[in-house]
Amino acid sequence: MIFTHIKTHYEQAKKLVLIAMPILFAQVAQNSMGIVDTIMAGRVSAADMAAIAVGASIWLPLVLFGLGLLLALPPTISYLNGSGKRDQIAHQVRQGIWIVLGSCVPLGLILYHSDLIIQFMGMEKKLAKITIDYLHCMLWGLPGYLLMINFRCLSDGLAKTKPAMVITFAGLLLNIPLNYIFIYGKLGIPELGAVGCGIATSIVNWAMFLMMFLYSKAAKNQRDLKLFEKIIEKPNFSTLNKLLRLGLPIAIAICCEVALFALTALLLSPLGANVVASHQIALNTSSLIFMIPLSLGSAATIMVGQSLGEGSTKKAKLVSYSALAVGISIVLFTAFITIYFRHNIASIFVSDLAVINMAGSLLIFAAMYQFSDTIQVVCSGILRGYKDTQVMLYITLFCYWGIGMPVGYSLARTNLIVSALGAKGFWIGFLVSLTVAALLLILRLRKIQNQPDETLLKHLENIK
């Protein structure tokens, strides 16, 4: 009996990892594009590299908001797929196109008028001009990127995550020669620096959308969906309302998380370049490791949604426990690596011994918070599978901004609790807030799972 139970958990864990791995590699490829952009623009001038960094601080929260809205699609599609209602999936994807078009209007207007944000920041004129021109070029790629995500959500929702991985790596490979042409001025095109990088990124976004579109059209596993019989349909406000009720809390939560870390860097800037550099090293390291539980959470969303679509609440629980067990097992390894090699990791980024030592002490906190971070992000993924996102938003807002920022600021910049700790104070704030978030999300998950099966399945049927 015990052997059978362990074997069942192992099988679910194996399926989770197989779905999560391509998602992880796709995220690595997507992030690598940003690294390539920074390196190649930096060879032109420091101003071009800085323009991309500043531009990314405006571009990322906006595009992640649009992406968050579309993250309502994978659990919806996986639920319909599991319940044998594949004929309704195409309708969800077509309505997703309206979400893309609707979100591109306000997001595009913000990018178009980014000069107002740049002026408010009081930036040097040359840097400001390059940044504004870069963002105006990125604007043209916004619809392509979100349309690609829309069709990627279809593929992911059907538990076919490899195509997005292949397409994202193809986008990375295309990005390098396009950067070379537009940044450095080749093939008769003038040298455009960071602005050329914006043009290259926009072309890549549309190319990835086209590849994702063609895959969806050619894929045998999607032919019965009849998606392309009528790719454009009228907005269905009932469906759009249901999708936005799921997606809007995710979008707001993502933006709040990005804003928290962005504001932290700004609040640390008066303490000097070494403090900011050490904080950035710890943040970059933890962000890289964070991709692993994030991918696992996305896989859990798909498998939980499909299990519930099949009407098996027992299987959904099994997937949930397996996802958390895999996540904790992985974090035991990553936390050990982070602590043991903390000075080696820091030395990859800088050679200054003072910064390496400061970053090393922060990486200890980064390792500790990996446990809470893994639990909360996997739980968030599971709750998305249960289509429970609103309470998740309240928990995120309360923990990040009600606990994390006040505690972090008090410890880092004031003497209210102890003598000002600098960057360590914010990392303690992160650790406390993520631990509370993990506990609250587990309690929420237990409450959802402890409902009678009939009540839970009826609720999910009503919001499909």
Buried (B, 14 or more C-beta within 10 A) or exposed (E): EEEEEEEEBEEBBEBBBEBBBBBBBBBBBBBBBBEBBBEBBBEBBEBBBBBBBBBBBBBBBBBBBBBBBBBBBBBBBBBBBBBEEBEBBBBBBBBBBBBBEBBBEEBBEBBEEBBEBBEEEEBEEEBBBBBBBBBBBBBBBBBBBBBBBBBBBBBBBBBBBBBBBBBBBBBBEBBBEBBBBBBBBEEEEEEBBBBBBBBBBBBBBBBBBBBBBEBBEEBEEBEEBEBEEEEEEEBBEEBBEBBBBBBBBBBBBBBBBBBBBBBBBEBBEEBEEBBBBBBBBBBBBBEBBBBBBBBBBBBBBBBBBBBBBBBBBEBBBBBBBBBBBBBBEBBEEBBEBBBEBBBEBBBEBBEBEEBBBBBBBBBBBBBBBBBBBBBBBBBBBBBBBBBBBBBBBBBBBBBBBBBBBEBBBBBBBEEEEEEBBBBBBBBBBBBBBBBBBBBBBBEBBEEBBEBEEEEBBEBBEEBB
